[in-house]
């Protein structure tokens, strides 16, 4: 892939922590991989890009799969994940709000 923006790298490093890896190659490139989590960061808010990020998360065999999107894109990402019937946690970039599309919620 191309060069990532500086703020994207900042979010990746924060999500990875001490034991995590960033830019892990799978059939595409996963943003962050830790021993128990797979994290994908999508900052654009474009539906197709969110769907591609969910596809990358679906390929990973980790117990916790997290998609991080900007605050105003959480409902859109929840709808897309619910349509795909994918068990994933969707949070905002600072991890203060969450959406669980595999359970019943108001989003």
NUBASE-226940 format. One line per field, with one value per atom (N, C-alpha, C): residue in three letters; chain; x, y, z. Coordinates in nm, 4 decimals. Example, Ala and Ser with C-alpha at 12.3 -4.5 7.8 and 13.67 -1.06 7.14 Angstrom:
BEGIN
r <- (ALA,ALA,ALA,SER,SER,SER) .
c <- (A,A,A,A,A,A) .
c1 <- (1.3190,1.2300,1.3200,1.2850,1.3670,1.2900) .
c2 <- (-0.5690,-0.4500,-0.3300,-0.2250,-0.1060,0.0030) .
c3 <- (0.7800,0.7800,0.7800,0.7080,0.7140,0.7870) .
end
This chain:
BEGIN
r <- (UNK,UNK,UNK,UNK,UNK,UNK,UNK,UNK,UNK,UNK,UNK,UNK,UNK,UNK,UNK,UNK,UNK,UNK,UNK,UNK,UNK,UNK,UNK,UNK,UNK,UNK,UNK,UNK,UNK,UNK,UNK,UNK,UNK,UNK,UNK,UNK,UNK,UNK,UNK,UNK,UNK,UNK,UNK,UNK,UNK,UNK,UNK,UNK,UNK,UNK,UNK,UNK,UNK,UNK,UNK,UNK,UNK,UNK,UNK,UNK,UNK,UNK,UNK,UNK,UNK,UNK,UNK,UNK,UNK,UNK,UNK,UNK,UNK,UNK,UNK,UNK,UNK,UNK,UNK,UNK,UNK,UNK,UNK,UNK,UNK,UNK,UNK,UNK,UNK,UNK,UNK,UNK,UNK,UNK,UNK,UNK,UNK,UNK,UNK,UNK,UNK,UNK,UNK,UNK,UNK,UNK,UNK,UNK,UNK,UNK,UNK,UNK,UNK,UNK,UNK,UNK,UNK,UNK,UNK,UNK,UNK,UNK,UNK,UNK,UNK,UNK,UNK,UNK,UNK,UNK,UNK,UNK,UNK,UNK,UNK,UNK,UNK,UNK,UNK,UNK,UNK,UNK,UNK,UNK,UNK,UNK,UNK,UNK,UNK,UNK,UNK,UNK,UNK,UNK,UNK,UNK,UNK,UNK,UNK,UNK,UNK,UNK,UNK,UNK,UNK,UNK,UNK,UNK,UNK,UNK,UNK,UNK,UNK,UNK,UNK,UNK,UNK,UNK,UNK,UNK,UNK,UNK,UNK,UNK,UNK,UNK,UNK,UNK,UNK,UNK,UNK,UNK,UNK,UNK,UNK,UNK,UNK,UNK,UNK,UNK,UNK,UNK,UNK,UNK,UNK,UNK,UNK,UNK,UNK,UNK,UNK,UNK,UNK,UNK,UNK,UNK,UNK,UNK,UNK,UNK,UNK,UNK,UNK,UNK,UNK,UNK,UNK,UNK,UNK,UNK,UNK,UNK,UNK,UNK,UNK,UNK,UNK,UNK,UNK,UNK,UNK,UNK,UNK,UNK,UNK,UNK,UNK,UNK,UNK,UNK,UNK,UNK,UNK,UNK,UNK,UNK,UNK,UNK,UNK,UNK,UNK,UNK,UNK,UNK,UNK,UNK,UNK,UNK,UNK,UNK,UNK,UNK,UNK,UNK,UNK,UNK,UNK,UNK,UNK,UNK,UNK,UNK,UNK,UNK,UNK,UNK,UNK,UNK,UNK,UNK,UNK,UNK,UNK,UNK,UNK,UNK,UNK,UNK,UNK,UNK,UNK,UNK,UNK,UNK,UNK,UNK,UNK,UNK,UNK,UNK,UNK,UNK,UNK,UNK,UNK,UNK,UNK,UNK,UNK,UNK,UNK) .
c <- (A,A,A,A,A,A,A,A,A,A,A,A,A,A,A,A,A,A,A,A,A,A,A,A,A,A,A,A,A,A,A,A,A,A,A,A,A,A,A,A,A,A,A,A,A,A,A,A,A,A,A,A,A,A,A,A,A,A,A,A,A,A,A,A,A,A,A,A,A,A,A,A,A,A,A,A,A,A,A,A,A,A,A,A,A,A,A,A,A,A,A,A,A,A,A,A,A,A,A,A,A,A,A,A,A,A,A,A,A,A,A,A,A,A,A,A,A,A,A,A,A,A,A,A,A,A,A,A,A,A,A,A,A,A,A,A,A,A,A,A,A,A,A,A,A,A,A,A,A,A,A,A,A,A,A,A,A,A,A,A,A,A,A,A,A,A,A,A,A,A,A,A,A,A,A,A,A,A,A,A,A,A,A,A,A,A,A,A,A,A,A,A,A,A,A,A,A,A,A,A,A,A,A,A,A,A,A,A,A,A,A,A,A,A,A,A,A,A,A,A,A,A,A,A,A,A,A,A,A,A,A,A,A,A,A,A,A,A,A,A,A,A,A,A,A,A,A,A,A,A,A,A,A,A,A,A,A,A,A,A,A,A,A,A,A,A,A,A,A,A,A,A,A,A,A,A,A,A,A,A,A,A,A,A,A,A,A,A,A,A,A,A,A,A,A,A,A,A,A,A,A,A,A,A,A,A,A,A,A,A,A,A,A,A,A,A,A,A,A,A,A) .
c1 <- (0.0834,0.0000,0.0874,0.0233,0.0959,0.1379,0.1929,0.2405,0.1208,0.1253,0.0173,0.0403,-0.0688,-0.0599,-0.0003,0.0590,0.1239,0.0241,-0.0972,-0.1969,-0.2440,-0.2471,-0.2848,-0.1810,-0.0549,0.0536,0.0421,0.0064,-0.0079,-0.1169,-0.2304,-0.3388,-0.2971,-0.2203,-0.1742,-0.0838,0.0120,0.1064,0.0371,-0.0612,-0.1345,-0.2154,-0.2778,-0.3588,-0.2717,-0.1516,-0.0644,-0.0096,0.0222,0.0817,0.2232,0.2704,0.4080,0.4272,0.3281,0.3450,0.2864,0.2240,0.1580,0.2492,0.2026,0.2744,0.1843,0.2454,0.1670,0.2007,0.1055,0.1204,0.1569,0.0721,0.0963,0.0411,0.1237,0.0723,-0.0152,-0.1392,-0.2256,-0.2621,-0.3763,-0.4162,-0.4588,-0.3719,-0.3921,-0.3027,-0.3160,-0.2326,-0.3234,-0.3105,-0.3854,-0.3119,-0.3870,-0.3233,-0.2473,-0.3140,-0.2508,-0.2861,-0.1857,-0.2085,-0.1402,-0.2153,-0.1603,-0.1822,-0.1348,-0.1542,-0.3008,-0.3955,-0.5359,-0.6272,-0.5780,-0.6636,-0.6138,-0.7101,-0.6809,-0.7553,-0.6836,-0.7426,-0.7219,-0.8283,-0.8240,-0.8732,-0.7998,-0.8350,-0.8763,-0.9974,-1.0469,-1.0975,-1.0252,-1.0551,-1.1358,-1.1574,-1.2205,-1.3712,-1.4382,-1.5833,-1.6550,-1.5812,-1.6404,-1.6869,-1.8107,-1.8701,-1.7873,-1.7353,-1.6574,-1.5283,-1.4661,-1.3424,-1.3701,-1.4839,-1.5225,-1.5474,-1.6135,-1.6403,-1.5103,-1.4134,-1.2839,-1.2107,-1.2200,-1.1564,-1.2210,-1.3539,-1.4231,-1.3831,-1.3600,-1.3138,-1.1765,-1.0875,-0.9543,-0.9648,-1.0553,-1.0727,-1.1313,-1.2143,-1.2759,-1.1730,-1.0624,-0.9608,-0.8710,-0.8731,-0.7809,-0.8440,-0.7645,-0.8144,-0.7646,-0.8269,-0.7983,-0.9308,-0.9301,-1.0579,-1.1261,-1.0514,-1.1103,-1.0754,-1.1784,-1.1597,-1.2231,-1.1446,-1.1895,-1.1710,-1.2754,-1.2689,-1.2805,-1.1814,-1.1833,-1.2175,-1.3207,-1.3665,-1.3888,-1.3977,-1.4296,-1.5680,-1.5882,-1.7099,-1.8379,-1.8415,-1.9646,-1.9889,-1.8936,-1.9107,-1.9431,-1.9578,-1.9880,-2.1210,-2.2317,-2.3573,-2.3482,-2.2769,-2.2608,-2.1826,-2.0741,-1.9932,-2.0721,-2.1557,-2.2391,-2.3390,-2.3997,-2.4952,-2.4269,-2.3081,-2.2359,-2.1969,-2.1477,-2.1075,-2.2289,-2.3415,-2.4632,-2.5120,-2.5001,-2.5408,-2.4524,-2.3231,-2.2304,-2.2404,-2.3174,-2.3326,-2.1968,-2.1175,-1.9817,-1.9723,-1.9066,-1.8882,-1.7609,-1.7787,-1.6666,-1.7082,-1.6129,-1.6394,-1.6014,-1.6903,-1.6614,-1.6482,-1.5382,-1.5164,-1.4698,-1.4765,-1.4214,-1.2693,-1.2023,-1.0557,-0.9933,-1.0626,-1.0057,-1.0572,-1.1335,-1.1852,-1.2728,-1.3545,-1.4449,-1.5884,-1.6236,-1.7568,-1.7432,-1.8393,-1.8360,-1.9705,-1.9686,-2.0894,-2.0628,-2.1592,-2.1478,-2.2585,-2.2311,-2.3380,-2.3942,-2.3244,-2.3747,-2.4760,-2.4991,-2.6014,-2.7083,-2.8196,-2.9251,-2.8885,-2.8878,-2.8594,-2.9369,-2.9261,-3.0020,-2.9317,-2.8079,-2.7343,-2.7820) .
c2 <- (-0.1180,0.0000,0.1236,0.2385,0.3632,0.4107,0.5290,0.5862,0.6292,0.5968,0.6306,0.7705,0.8369,0.9700,0.9600,1.0668,1.0692,1.0417,1.0958,1.0752,0.9294,0.8654,0.7237,0.6379,0.6674,0.5957,0.6142,0.7350,0.7638,0.6763,0.6641,0.5795,0.4326,0.3895,0.2510,0.2198,0.3067,0.2827,0.2832,0.3714,0.3763,0.2487,0.1983,0.0770,-0.0466,-0.0468,-0.1637,-0.1833,-0.0760,-0.0894,-0.1431,-0.2057,-0.2538,-0.3859,-0.4745,-0.6081,-0.6218,-0.5179,-0.5283,-0.4982,-0.5368,-0.5093,-0.4253,-0.3360,-0.2568,-0.3005,-0.2768,-0.3109,-0.4584,-0.5474,-0.6910,-0.7427,-0.8102,-0.8599,-0.9836,-0.9754,-1.0913,-1.0827,-1.1260,-1.1063,-0.9608,-0.8714,-0.7287,-0.6936,-0.5786,-0.5427,-0.5026,-0.5728,-0.5419,-0.4313,-0.3336,-0.2196,-0.2599,-0.3268,-0.3587,-0.5015,-0.5748,-0.7089,-0.7200,-0.7591,-0.7870,-0.9355,-0.9875,-1.1311,-1.1765,-1.0931,-1.1347,-1.0500,-0.9394,-0.8479,-0.8281,-0.8016,-0.7542,-0.6215,-0.5152,-0.3808,-0.3220,-0.2706,-0.2035,-0.0610,0.0366,0.1782,0.2311,0.2855,0.3421,0.4826,0.5813,0.7205,0.7928,0.7317,0.8053,0.8177,0.7135,0.7171,0.6741,0.6284,0.5812,0.4372,0.4082,0.2767,0.1628,0.1800,0.0741,0.0467,0.1520,0.1343,0.0663,0.1009,0.0345,-0.1136,-0.1447,-0.2829,-0.3598,-0.2964,-0.3605,-0.3872,-0.2929,-0.3114,-0.4282,-0.4407,-0.5535,-0.6861,-0.6844,-0.8058,-0.8478,-0.7503,-0.7834,-0.8415,-0.7865,-0.8392,-0.9799,-1.0093,-1.1418,-1.2511,-1.2170,-1.3151,-1.3527,-1.2742,-1.2922,-1.3830,-1.4720,-1.5606,-1.5124,-1.4075,-1.3538,-1.3463,-1.3591,-1.3556,-1.2190,-1.1108,-0.9773,-0.9031,-0.8647,-0.7896,-0.6535,-0.5490,-0.4121,-0.3278,-0.2553,-0.1582,-0.0200,0.0651,0.2014,0.2987,0.3787,0.4777,0.6094,0.7213,0.8483,0.8432,0.9299,0.9299,0.9354,1.0206,1.0359,0.9206,0.8294,0.7161,0.5861,0.5895,0.4675,0.4051,0.4820,0.4185,0.3549,0.4212,0.3667,0.2360,0.2325,0.1116,-0.0013,0.0330,-0.0682,-0.1289,-0.0447,-0.0951,-0.1899,-0.1518,-0.2345,-0.3687,-0.3656,-0.4896,-0.5781,-0.5167,-0.5938,-0.6601,-0.5876,-0.6426,-0.7613,-0.7537,-0.8627,-0.9766,-0.9554,-1.0525,-1.0889,-0.9863,-1.0072,-0.9689,-1.0548,-1.0287,-0.9471,-0.8183,-0.7257,-0.6126,-0.5530,-0.4366,-0.3129,-0.2143,-0.0894,0.0198,0.0944,0.2017,0.3269,0.4394,0.5607,0.5583,0.6554,0.6534,0.6622,0.7238,0.7357,0.6272,0.5329,0.4185,0.4593,0.5623,0.6028,0.5628,0.5375,0.4907,0.3598,0.2695,0.1384,0.1045,0.0174,-0.0372,-0.1853,-0.2687,-0.4126,-0.4552,-0.4618,-0.4900,-0.6306,-0.7249,-0.8615,-0.8773,-0.7721,-0.7755,-0.6718,-0.6786,-0.5803,-0.4489,-0.3416,-0.2086,-0.1055,0.0197,0.1274,0.1904,0.1493,0.2138,0.1674) .
c3 <- (0.0000,0.0000,0.0000,-0.0182,-0.0227,0.1147,0.1166,0.2413,0.3266,0.4548,0.5466,0.6029,0.6362,0.6951,0.8360,0.8798,1.0108,1.1232,1.1124,1.2173,1.2173,1.0994,1.0916,1.1640,1.1422,1.2119,1.3629,1.4053,1.5480,1.6099,1.5400,1.5890,1.5912,1.4910,1.4862,1.6043,1.6313,1.7405,1.8756,1.8916,2.0181,2.0381,1.9317,1.9419,1.9631,1.9070,1.9170,2.0574,2.1252,2.2576,2.2480,2.3565,2.3585,2.2841,2.2904,2.2332,2.0936,2.0416,1.9127,1.7957,1.6768,1.5525,1.4646,1.3857,1.2913,1.1487,1.0560,0.9147,0.8962,0.9473,0.9388,0.8068,0.7246,0.5964,0.6149,0.5663,0.5469,0.3993,0.3549,0.2150,0.1983,0.2146,0.2294,0.3473,0.4024,0.5172,0.6319,0.7431,0.8642,0.9377,0.9904,1.0555,1.1817,1.2755,1.4037,1.4426,1.4940,1.5454,1.6806,1.7829,1.9144,1.9407,2.0539,2.0773,2.0755,2.1164,2.1185,2.0306,1.9759,1.9007,1.7581,1.6706,1.5358,1.5228,1.4895,1.4853,1.3464,1.2911,1.1608,1.1822,1.1306,1.1456,1.0090,1.0001,0.8743,0.9013,0.8528,0.8845,0.7781,0.6612,0.5523,0.5669,0.6183,0.6282,0.5016,0.4006,0.2762,0.2975,0.2567,0.2829,0.2246,0.1046,0.0412,0.1190,0.1700,0.2471,0.3806,0.4435,0.5684,0.5420,0.4307,0.3950,0.3698,0.3036,0.2798,0.4112,0.5059,0.6368,0.7109,0.7000,0.7630,0.6973,0.5668,0.4983,0.5489,0.5687,0.6212,0.7616,0.8449,0.9803,0.9775,0.8793,0.8717,0.8434,0.7793,0.7440,0.8615,0.9682,1.0802,1.1853,1.2428,1.3471,1.4828,1.5312,1.6635,1.7382,1.8711,1.9434,1.9428,1.9383,1.9417,1.8135,1.7389,1.6146,1.6333,1.6109,1.6380,1.5130,1.4767,1.3674,1.4294,1.4071,1.4612,1.3490,1.3710,1.2737,1.3464,1.2750,1.3405,1.4054,1.5019,1.5837,1.5008,1.3979,1.3207,1.2238,1.2066,1.1165,1.1887,1.3199,1.3948,1.3511,1.3383,1.2950,1.1557,1.0649,0.9293,0.9329,1.0096,1.0194,1.0862,1.1837,1.2498,1.1517,1.0689,0.9700,0.8718,0.8261,0.7299,0.7932,0.9176,0.9852,1.0137,1.0475,1.0732,0.9445,0.8330,0.7034,0.6648,0.6995,0.6706,0.7726,0.8804,0.9903,1.0485,1.0749,1.1226,1.2702,1.3469,1.4892,1.5074,1.5287,1.5392,1.6333,1.7009,1.7846,1.7063,1.7045,1.6338,1.7379,1.7325,1.8292,1.7579,1.8302,1.7723,1.7888,1.7333,1.7290,1.8671,1.9631,2.0970,2.1910,2.1400,2.2163,2.3346,2.3159,2.4227,2.3945,2.2689,2.2324,2.1572,2.1827,2.1188,2.0587,1.9593,1.8992,1.8748,1.9107,1.8915,1.7958,1.6658,1.5684,1.5778,1.6420,1.6515,1.7643,1.8435,1.9462,1.9103,1.9749,1.9484,2.0153,1.9364,1.9906,1.9129,1.9529,1.8898,1.7710,1.7383,1.6299,1.4969) .
end
